[in-house]
């Protein structure tokens, strides 16, 4: 059996990539000049858990959007790493206007 490690920043990039085409979401940034980590992935053995801080487009139904986010993240992380995703915690930390770009 071959063992390997996946760096945390790679796992976070997988999460970011799984959501980047969805214009209803932006990664949450607390301050414009402060480098923040809106995505956190913790690995324990063959499983992982993700916590995401997101801003949603104003007017979106958040429970349905959270379900879509969870599905995308589980598919991306599981498909690229082989890890079992046990949880995806979606934290909506802000909203943005309909015609806004990050």
Helices and strands as residue ranges (DSSP letters): H 8-19, E 25-27, E 39-44, E 47-57, H 62-81, E 84-96
